[in-house]
Amino acid sequence: MKCRECSEKLEVLRMCSRVKMRCTGCKREYHIHEVASDLDIETEKILEKYTAIIYD
Ligand SMILES: [Zn+2]
């Protein structure tokens, strides 16, 4: 999925017990709930691995 600021690709970033999205371009970080409405299939599959962490 794309960054809202610069349209570069977002990567899933796992930090301790939290999961965030980070832009590979401008390095802006997004909380999952901020981008939840924009999640694409690829990203959802990655996040499925972390479901227990995100929604605990
Ligand atoms: Zn960006």
N, CA, C, O and the ligand as a Tripos MOL2 file, in Angstrom:
@<TRIPOS>MOLECULE
protein
  225   223    57     0     0
PROTEIN
NO_CHARGES

@<TRIPOS>ATOM
      1 N           0.8280   -1.1960    0.0000 N.3       1 MET1
      2 CA          0.0000    0.0000    0.0000 C.3       1 MET1
      3 C           0.8610    1.2430    0.0000 C.2       1 MET1
      4 O           2.0540    1.1720    0.2940 O.2       1 MET1
      5 N           0.2750    2.3790   -0.3250 N.am      2 LYS2
      6 CA          1.0420    3.5860   -0.5610 C.3       2 LYS2
      7 C           0.9340    4.5800    0.5930 C.2       2 LYS2
      8 O          -0.0740    4.6600    1.2950 O.2       2 LYS2
      9 N           2.0180    5.3290    0.7500 N.am      3 CYS3
     10 CA          2.0530    6.4140    1.7270 C.3       3 CYS3
     11 C           1.1170    7.5530    1.2990 C.2       3 CYS3
     12 O           1.0390    7.8830    0.1160 O.2       3 CYS3
     13 N           0.4250    8.1340    2.2410 N.am      4 ARG4
     14 CA         -0.4700    9.2480    1.9220 C.3       4 ARG4
     15 C           0.2950   10.5320    1.6490 C.2       4 ARG4
     16 O          -0.2240   11.4510    1.0150 O.2       4 ARG4
     17 N           1.5250   10.5920    2.1280 N.am      5 GLU5
     18 CA          2.3270   11.8070    1.9660 C.3       5 GLU5
     19 C           3.0670   11.8260    0.6320 C.2       5 GLU5
     20 O           3.0660   12.8360   -0.0710 O.2       5 GLU5
     21 N           3.7000   10.7020    0.2880 N.am      6 CYS6
     22 CA          4.6070   10.7170   -0.8680 C.3       6 CYS6
     23 C           4.3700    9.5690   -1.8400 C.2       6 CYS6
     24 O           5.0550    9.4760   -2.8590 O.2       6 CYS6
     25 N           3.4050    8.6860   -1.5420 N.am      7 SER7
     26 CA          3.0500    7.5720   -2.4330 C.3       7 SER7
     27 C           4.1250    6.5040   -2.5680 C.2       7 SER7
     28 O           4.0390    5.6550   -3.4550 O.2       7 SER7
     29 N           5.1270    6.5280   -1.7120 N.am      8 GLU8
     30 CA          6.0690    5.4110   -1.6800 C.3       8 GLU8
     31 C           5.4370    4.2500   -0.9310 C.2       8 GLU8
     32 O           4.4050    4.4030   -0.2780 O.2       8 GLU8
     33 N           6.0670    3.0950   -1.0340 N.am      9 LYS9
     34 CA          5.5060    1.8930   -0.4360 C.3       9 LYS9
     35 C           5.6350    1.9160    1.0880 C.2       9 LYS9
     36 O           6.6460    2.3510    1.6390 O.2       9 LYS9
     37 N           4.5760    1.4330    1.7510 N.am     10 LEU10
     38 CA          4.6400    1.2670    3.1990 C.3      10 LEU10
     39 C           5.0900   -0.1510    3.5260 C.2      10 LEU10
     40 O           4.7100   -1.1070    2.8510 O.2      10 LEU10
     41 N           5.8990   -0.2730    4.5640 N.am     11 GLU11
     42 CA          6.3090   -1.5870    5.0340 C.3      11 GLU11
     43 C           5.7720   -1.7990    6.4370 C.2      11 GLU11
     44 O           5.5660   -0.8510    7.1940 O.2      11 GLU11
     45 N           5.5490   -3.0710    6.7700 N.am     12 VAL12
     46 CA          5.0870   -3.4030    8.1160 C.3      12 VAL12
     47 C           6.2890   -3.3780    9.0450 C.2      12 VAL12
     48 O           7.3240   -3.9810    8.7640 O.2      12 VAL12
     49 N           6.1360   -2.6820   10.1360 N.am     13 LEU13
     50 CA          7.2300   -2.5000   11.0790 C.3      13 LEU13
     51 C           6.7920   -3.0470   12.4290 C.2      13 LEU13
     52 O           5.8440   -2.5470   13.0340 O.2      13 LEU13
     53 N           7.4800   -4.0610   12.8900 N.am     14 ARG14
     54 CA          7.1330   -4.6310   14.1820 C.3      14 ARG14
     55 C           8.0760   -4.0710   15.2400 C.2      14 ARG14
     56 O           9.2970   -4.1850   15.1280 O.2      14 ARG14
     57 N           7.4940   -3.4690   16.2620 N.am     15 MET15
     58 CA          8.2780   -2.8860   17.3470 C.3      15 MET15
     59 C           7.7600   -3.4530   18.6600 C.2      15 MET15
     60 O           6.6660   -3.1140   19.1100 O.2      15 MET15
     61 N           8.5610   -4.3170   19.2650 N.am     16 CYS16
     62 CA          8.1440   -4.9700   20.5060 C.3      16 CYS16
     63 C           6.7680   -5.5940   20.3120 C.2      16 CYS16
     64 O           6.6020   -6.4650   19.4580 O.2      16 CYS16
     65 N           5.7900   -5.1660   21.0830 N.am     17 SER17
     66 CA          4.4650   -5.7730   20.9860 C.3      17 SER17
     67 C           3.5460   -4.9930   20.0590 C.2      17 SER17
     68 O           2.3680   -5.3270   19.9250 O.2      17 SER17
     69 N           4.0780   -3.9520   19.4160 N.am     18 ARG18
     70 CA          3.2560   -3.1200   18.5430 C.3      18 ARG18
     71 C           3.6380   -3.3190   17.0880 C.2      18 ARG18
     72 O           4.7880   -3.6260   16.7760 O.2      18 ARG18
     73 N           2.6820   -3.1460   16.2120 N.am     19 VAL19
     74 CA          2.9400   -3.1970   14.7820 C.3      19 VAL19
     75 C           2.5060   -1.8740   14.1730 C.2      19 VAL19
     76 O           1.3980   -1.3970   14.4190 O.2      19 VAL19
     77 N           3.3900   -1.2890   13.3770 N.am     20 LYS20
     78 CA          3.0870   -0.0460   12.6870 C.3      20 LYS20
     79 C           3.3850   -0.2240   11.2090 C.2      20 LYS20
     80 O           3.9860   -1.2160   10.7940 O.2      20 LYS20
     81 N           2.9580    0.7450   10.4290 N.am     21 MET21
     82 CA          3.3520    0.8210    9.0270 C.3      21 MET21
     83 C           4.3370    1.9770    8.9130 C.2      21 MET21
     84 O           4.1360    3.0360    9.5070 O.2      21 MET21
     85 N           5.4150    1.7640    8.1380 N.am     22 ARG22
     86 CA          6.3730    2.8430    7.9300 C.3      22 ARG22
     87 C           6.6190    3.0220    6.4430 C.2      22 ARG22
     88 O           6.7440    2.0500    5.6980 O.2      22 ARG22
     89 N           6.6850    4.2710    6.0240 N.am     23 CYS23
     90 CA          6.9420    4.5890    4.6230 C.3      23 CYS23
     91 C           8.4070    4.3590    4.3110 C.2      23 CYS23
     92 O           9.2890    4.7560    5.0720 O.2      23 CYS23
     93 N           8.6590    3.7050    3.1670 N.am     24 THR24
     94 CA         10.0510    3.4820    2.7530 C.3      24 THR24
     95 C          10.6450    4.7330    2.1200 C.2      24 THR24
     96 O          11.8520    4.7950    1.8880 O.2      24 THR24
     97 N           9.8110    5.7290    1.8400 N.am     25 GLY25
     98 CA         10.2850    6.9700    1.2470 C.3      25 GLY25
     99 C          10.5670    8.0230    2.2950 C.2      25 GLY25
    100 O          11.7250    8.3310    2.5760 O.2      25 GLY25
    101 N           9.5010    8.5820    2.8820 N.am     26 CYS26
    102 CA          9.6610    9.7070    3.7980 C.3      26 CYS26
    103 C           9.7980    9.2820    5.2570 C.2      26 CYS26
    104 O           9.9930   10.1210    6.1360 O.2      26 CYS26
    105 N           9.6930    7.9520    5.5190 N.am     27 LYS27
    106 CA          9.8860    7.3950    6.8600 C.3      27 LYS27
    107 C           8.7790    7.7590    7.8410 C.2      27 LYS27
    108 O           8.9070    7.5430    9.0460 O.2      27 LYS27
    109 N           7.7000    8.3090    7.3150 N.am     28 ARG28
    110 CA          6.5650    8.5710    8.1820 C.3      28 ARG28
    111 C           6.0130    7.2470    8.7040 C.2      28 ARG28
    112 O           5.9360    6.2610    7.9710 O.2      28 ARG28
    113 N           5.6330    7.2390    9.9770 N.am     29 GLU29
    114 CA          5.0430    6.0410   10.5680 C.3      29 GLU29
    115 C           3.5440    6.2350   10.7560 C.2      29 GLU29
    116 O           3.0730    7.3120   11.1230 O.2      29 GLU29
    117 N           2.8120    5.1550   10.4920 N.am     30 TYR30
    118 CA          1.3550    5.1690   10.6530 C.3      30 TYR30
    119 C           0.9580    4.1050   11.6540 C.2      30 TYR30
    120 O           1.5080    3.0040   11.6610 O.2      30 TYR30
    121 N           0.0010    4.4420   12.4960 N.am     31 HIS31
    122 CA         -0.6250    3.4070   13.3160 C.3      31 HIS31
    123 C          -1.5480    2.5910   12.4210 C.2      31 HIS31
    124 O          -2.0950    3.0960   11.4400 O.2      31 HIS31
    125 N          -1.7090    1.3290   12.7750 N.am     32 ILE32
    126 CA         -2.5570    0.4660   11.9620 C.3      32 ILE32
    127 C          -3.9680    1.0410   11.8410 C.2      32 ILE32
    128 O          -4.5660    1.0140   10.7650 O.2      32 ILE32
    129 N          -4.4840    1.5500   12.9270 N.am     33 HIS33
    130 CA         -5.8640    2.0440   12.8670 C.3      33 HIS33
    131 C          -5.9960    3.2670   11.9590 C.2      33 HIS33
    132 O          -7.0850    3.5580   11.4660 O.2      33 HIS33
    133 N          -4.8970    3.9790   11.7400 N.am     34 GLU34
    134 CA         -4.9410    5.1440   10.8410 C.3      34 GLU34
    135 C          -5.1210    4.7380    9.3910 C.2      34 GLU34
    136 O          -5.7570    5.4470    8.6110 O.2      34 GLU34
    137 N          -4.5570    3.5940    9.0350 N.am     35 VAL35
    138 CA         -4.5700    3.1660    7.6360 C.3      35 VAL35
    139 C          -5.4750    1.9580    7.4110 C.2      35 VAL35
    140 O          -5.4890    1.3780    6.3250 O.2      35 VAL35
    141 N          -6.2290    1.5850    8.4380 N.am     36 ALA36
    142 CA         -7.0390    0.3650    8.3580 C.3      36 ALA36
    143 C          -7.9750    0.3700    7.1580 C.2      36 ALA36
    144 O          -8.1930   -0.6700    6.5370 O.2      36 ALA36
    145 N          -8.5230    1.5170    6.8310 N.am     37 SER37
    146 CA         -9.4810    1.5900    5.7230 C.3      37 SER37
    147 C          -8.8020    1.4610    4.3660 C.2      37 SER37
    148 O          -9.4730    1.2310    3.3600 O.2      37 SER37
    149 N          -7.4830    1.6070    4.3250 N.am     38 ASP38
    150 CA         -6.7420    1.5540    3.0670 C.3      38 ASP38
    151 C          -5.9420    0.2750    2.8790 C.2      38 ASP38
    152 O          -5.2340    0.1270    1.8840 O.2      38 ASP38
    153 N          -6.0470   -0.6460    3.8200 N.am     39 LEU39
    154 CA         -5.2310   -1.8540    3.7360 C.3      39 LEU39
    155 C          -5.5240   -2.6310    2.4570 C.2      39 LEU39
    156 O          -6.6850   -2.8310    2.0980 O.2      39 LEU39
    157 N          -4.4730   -3.0670    1.7770 N.am     40 ASP40
    158 CA         -4.6590   -3.9130    0.6080 C.3      40 ASP40
    159 C          -4.4500   -5.3820    0.9870 C.2      40 ASP40
    160 O          -4.0830   -5.6940    2.1200 O.2      40 ASP40
    161 N          -4.6860   -6.2670    0.0370 N.am     41 ILE41
    162 CA         -4.6160   -7.7000    0.3200 C.3      41 ILE41
    163 C          -3.2310   -8.1110    0.7990 C.2      41 ILE41
    164 O          -3.0930   -8.8690    1.7590 O.2      41 ILE41
    165 N          -2.2240   -7.6100    0.1290 N.am     42 GLU42
    166 CA         -0.8470   -7.9600    0.4860 C.3      42 GLU42
    167 C          -0.5510   -7.5980    1.9350 C.2      42 GLU42
    168 O           0.0220   -8.3870    2.6870 O.2      42 GLU42
    169 N          -0.9520   -6.3910    2.3060 N.am     43 THR43
    170 CA         -0.6850   -5.9320    3.6670 C.3      43 THR43
    171 C          -1.5150   -6.6990    4.6840 C.2      43 THR43
    172 O          -1.0340   -7.0320    5.7670 O.2      43 THR43
    173 N          -2.7650   -6.9760    4.3320 N.am     44 GLU44
    174 CA         -3.6110   -7.7380    5.2530 C.3      44 GLU44
    175 C          -3.0140   -9.1010    5.5530 C.2      44 GLU44
    176 O          -3.0640   -9.5680    6.6910 O.2      44 GLU44
    177 N          -2.4490   -9.7400    4.5360 N.am     45 LYS45
    178 CA         -1.8520  -11.0580    4.7450 C.3      45 LYS45
    179 C          -0.6760  -10.9740    5.7160 C.2      45 LYS45
    180 O          -0.4950  -11.8530    6.5580 O.2      45 LYS45
    181 N           0.1100   -9.9260    5.5970 N.am     46 ILE46
    182 CA          1.2290   -9.7400    6.5130 C.3      46 ILE46
    183 C           0.7080   -9.5110    7.9340 C.2      46 ILE46
    184 O           1.2230  -10.0710    8.9020 O.2      46 ILE46
    185 N          -0.3190   -8.6790    8.0290 N.am     47 LEU47
    186 CA         -0.8360   -8.3310    9.3450 C.3      47 LEU47
    187 C          -1.5440   -9.4950   10.0250 C.2      47 LEU47
    188 O          -1.6370   -9.5440   11.2520 O.2      47 LEU47
    189 N          -2.0490  -10.4440    9.2130 N.am     48 GLU48
    190 CA         -2.7040  -11.6080    9.8100 C.3      48 GLU48
    191 C          -1.7890  -12.3210   10.7820 C.2      48 GLU48
    192 O          -2.2410  -12.8960   11.7720 O.2      48 GLU48
    193 N          -0.5010  -12.2810   10.4910 N.am     49 LYS49
    194 CA          0.4800  -12.9430   11.3610 C.3      49 LYS49
    195 C           0.5440  -12.2710   12.7330 C.2      49 LYS49
    196 O           0.9330  -12.8780   13.7310 O.2      49 LYS49
    197 N           0.1480  -11.0010   12.7430 N.am     50 TYR50
    198 CA          0.2770  -10.2220   13.9660 C.3      50 TYR50
    199 C          -1.0630   -9.9310   14.6210 C.2      50 TYR50
    200 O          -1.1430   -9.1190   15.5430 O.2      50 TYR50
    201 N          -2.1040  -10.5810   14.1550 N.am     51 THR51
    202 CA         -3.4520  -10.2590   14.6320 C.3      51 THR51
    203 C          -3.5480  -10.2640   16.1470 C.2      51 THR51
    204 O          -4.1370   -9.3620   16.7440 O.2      51 THR51
    205 N          -2.9710  -11.2780   16.7620 N.am     52 ALA52
    206 CA         -3.0760  -11.4060   18.2120 C.3      52 ALA52
    207 C          -2.3880  -10.2440   18.9200 C.2      52 ALA52
    208 O          -2.7790   -9.8450   20.0170 O.2      52 ALA52
    209 N          -1.3530   -9.7100   18.2690 N.am     53 ILE53
    210 CA         -0.6110   -8.6140   18.8630 C.3      53 ILE53
    211 C          -1.3830   -7.3050   18.6930 C.2      53 ILE53
    212 O          -1.5040   -6.5180   19.6310 O.2      53 ILE53
    213 N          -1.9000   -7.0850   17.4870 N.am     54 ILE54
    214 CA         -2.5710   -5.8330   17.1880 C.3      54 ILE54
    215 C          -3.8220   -5.6490   18.0190 C.2      54 ILE54
    216 O          -4.0990   -4.5670   18.5380 O.2      54 ILE54
    217 N          -4.5730   -6.7350   18.1320 N.am     55 TYR55
    218 CA         -5.8950   -6.5980   18.7250 C.3      55 TYR55
    219 C          -5.9430   -7.0710   20.1780 C.2      55 TYR55
    220 O          -7.0280   -7.2930   20.7150 O.2      55 TYR55
    221 N          -4.8070   -7.2240   20.8080 N.am     56 ASP56
    222 CA         -4.8450   -7.6690   22.2010 C.3      56 ASP56
    223 C          -5.3010   -6.5610   23.1280 C.2      56 ASP56
    224 O          -5.3900   -6.7660   24.3380 O.2      56 ASP56
    225 ZN          6.0050    8.6520    2.5670 Zn       57 ZN57
@<TRIPOS>BOND
     1     1     2 1
     2     2     3 1
     3     3     4 2
     4     3     5 am
     5     5     6 1
     6     6     7 1
     7     7     8 2
     8     7     9 am
     9     9    10 1
    10    10    11 1
    11    11    12 2
    12    11    13 am
    13    13    14 1
    14    14    15 1
    15    15    16 2
    16    15    17 am
    17    17    18 1
    18    18    19 1
    19    19    20 2
    20    19    21 am
    21    21    22 1
    22    22    23 1
    23    23    24 2
    24    23    25 am
    25    25    26 1
    26    26    27 1
    27    27    28 2
    28    27    29 am
    29    29    30 1
    30    30    31 1
    31    31    32 2
    32    31    33 am
    33    33    34 1
    34    34    35 1
    35    35    36 2
    36    35    37 am
    37    37    38 1
    38    38    39 1
    39    39    40 2
    40    39    41 am
    41    41    42 1
    42    42    43 1
    43    43    44 2
    44    43    45 am
    45    45    46 1
    46    46    47 1
    47    47    48 2
    48    47    49 am
    49    49    50 1
    50    50    51 1
    51    51    52 2
    52    51    53 am
    53    53    54 1
    54    54    55 1
    55    55    56 2
    56    55    57 am
    57    57    58 1
    58    58    59 1
    59    59    60 2
    60    59    61 am
    61    61    62 1
    62    62    63 1
    63    63    64 2
    64    63    65 am
    65    65    66 1
    66    66    67 1
    67    67    68 2
    68    67    69 am
    69    69    70 1
    70    70    71 1
    71    71    72 2
    72    71    73 am
    73    73    74 1
    74    74    75 1
    75    75    76 2
    76    75    77 am
    77    77    78 1
    78    78    79 1
    79    79    80 2
    80    79    81 am
    81    81    82 1
    82    82    83 1
    83    83    84 2
    84    83    85 am
    85    85    86 1
    86    86    87 1
    87    87    88 2
    88    87    89 am
    89    89    90 1
    90    90    91 1
    91    91    92 2
    92    91    93 am
    93    93    94 1
    94    94    95 1
    95    95    96 2
    96    95    97 am
    97    97    98 1
    98    98    99 1
    99    99   100 2
   100    99   101 am
   101   101   102 1
   102   102   103 1
   103   103   104 2
   104   103   105 am
   105   105   106 1
   106   106   107 1
   107   107   108 2
   108   107   109 am
   109   109   110 1
   110   110   111 1
   111   111   112 2
   112   111   113 am
   113   113   114 1
   114   114   115 1
   115   115   116 2
   116   115   117 am
   117   117   118 1
   118   118   119 1
   119   119   120 2
   120   119   121 am
   121   121   122 1
   122   122   123 1
   123   123   124 2
   124   123   125 am
   125   125   126 1
   126   126   127 1
   127   127   128 2
   128   127   129 am
   129   129   130 1
   130   130   131 1
   131   131   132 2
   132   131   133 am
   133   133   134 1
   134   134   135 1
   135   135   136 2
   136   135   137 am
   137   137   138 1
   138   138   139 1
   139   139   140 2
   140   139   141 am
   141   141   142 1
   142   142   143 1
   143   143   144 2
   144   143   145 am
   145   145   146 1
   146   146   147 1
   147   147   148 2
   148   147   149 am
   149   149   150 1
   150   150   151 1
   151   151   152 2
   152   151   153 am
   153   153   154 1
   154   154   155 1
   155   155   156 2
   156   155   157 am
   157   157   158 1
   158   158   159 1
   159   159   160 2
   160   159   161 am
   161   161   162 1
   162   162   163 1
   163   163   164 2
   164   163   165 am
   165   165   166 1
   166   166   167 1
   167   167   168 2
   168   167   169 am
   169   169   170 1
   170   170   171 1
   171   171   172 2
   172   171   173 am
   173   173   174 1
   174   174   175 1
   175   175   176 2
   176   175   177 am
   177   177   178 1
   178   178   179 1
   179   179   180 2
   180   179   181 am
   181   181   182 1
   182   182   183 1
   183   183   184 2
   184   183   185 am
   185   185   186 1
   186   186   187 1
   187   187   188 2
   188   187   189 am
   189   189   190 1
   190   190   191 1
   191   191   192 2
   192   191   193 am
   193   193   194 1
   194   194   195 1
   195   195   196 2
   196   195   197 am
   197   197   198 1
   198   198   199 1
   199   199   200 2
   200   199   201 am
   201   201   202 1
   202   202   203 1
   203   203   204 2
   204   203   205 am
   205   205   206 1
   206   206   207 1
   207   207   208 2
   208   207   209 am
   209   209   210 1
   210   210   211 1
   211   211   212 2
   212   211   213 am
   213   213   214 1
   214   214   215 1
   215   215   216 2
   216   215   217 am
   217   217   218 1
   218   218   219 1
   219   219   220 2
   220   219   221 am
   221   221   222 1
   222   222   223 1
   223   223   224 2
@<TRIPOS>SUBSTRUCTURE
     1 MET1         2 RESIDUE 1 A MET
     2 LYS2         6 RESIDUE 1 A LYS
     3 CYS3        10 RESIDUE 1 A CYS
     4 ARG4        14 RESIDUE 1 A ARG
     5 GLU5        18 RESIDUE 1 A GLU
     6 CYS6        22 RESIDUE 1 A CYS
     7 SER7        26 RESIDUE 1 A SER
     8 GLU8        30 RESIDUE 1 A GLU
     9 LYS9        34 RESIDUE 1 A LYS
    10 LEU10       38 RESIDUE 1 A LEU
    11 GLU11       42 RESIDUE 1 A GLU
    12 VAL12       46 RESIDUE 1 A VAL
    13 LEU13       50 RESIDUE 1 A LEU
    14 ARG14       54 RESIDUE 1 A ARG
    15 MET15       58 RESIDUE 1 A MET
    16 CYS16       62 RESIDUE 1 A CYS
    17 SER17       66 RESIDUE 1 A SER
    18 ARG18       70 RESIDUE 1 A ARG
    19 VAL19       74 RESIDUE 1 A VAL
    20 LYS20       78 RESIDUE 1 A LYS
    21 MET21       82 RESIDUE 1 A MET
    22 ARG22       86 RESIDUE 1 A ARG
    23 CYS23       90 RESIDUE 1 A CYS
    24 THR24       94 RESIDUE 1 A THR
    25 GLY25       98 RESIDUE 1 A GLY
    26 CYS26      102 RESIDUE 1 A CYS
    27 LYS27      106 RESIDUE 1 A LYS
    28 ARG28      110 RESIDUE 1 A ARG
    29 GLU29      114 RESIDUE 1 A GLU
    30 TYR30      118 RESIDUE 1 A TYR
    31 HIS31      122 RESIDUE 1 A HIS
    32 ILE32      126 RESIDUE 1 A ILE
    33 HIS33      130 RESIDUE 1 A HIS
    34 GLU34      134 RESIDUE 1 A GLU
    35 VAL35      138 RESIDUE 1 A VAL
    36 ALA36      142 RESIDUE 1 A ALA
    37 SER37      146 RESIDUE 1 A SER
    38 ASP38      150 RESIDUE 1 A ASP
    39 LEU39      154 RESIDUE 1 A LEU
    40 ASP40      158 RESIDUE 1 A ASP
    41 ILE41      162 RESIDUE 1 A ILE
    42 GLU42      166 RESIDUE 1 A GLU
    43 THR43      170 RESIDUE 1 A THR
    44 GLU44      174 RESIDUE 1 A GLU
    45 LYS45      178 RESIDUE 1 A LYS
    46 ILE46      182 RESIDUE 1 A ILE
    47 LEU47      186 RESIDUE 1 A LEU
    48 GLU48      190 RESIDUE 1 A GLU
    49 LYS49      194 RESIDUE 1 A LYS
    50 TYR50      198 RESIDUE 1 A TYR
    51 THR51      202 RESIDUE 1 A THR
    52 ALA52      206 RESIDUE 1 A ALA
    53 ILE53      210 RESIDUE 1 A ILE
    54 ILE54      214 RESIDUE 1 A ILE
    55 TYR55      218 RESIDUE 1 A TYR
    56 ASP56      222 RESIDUE 1 A ASP
    57 ZN57       225 GROUP 0 **** ****
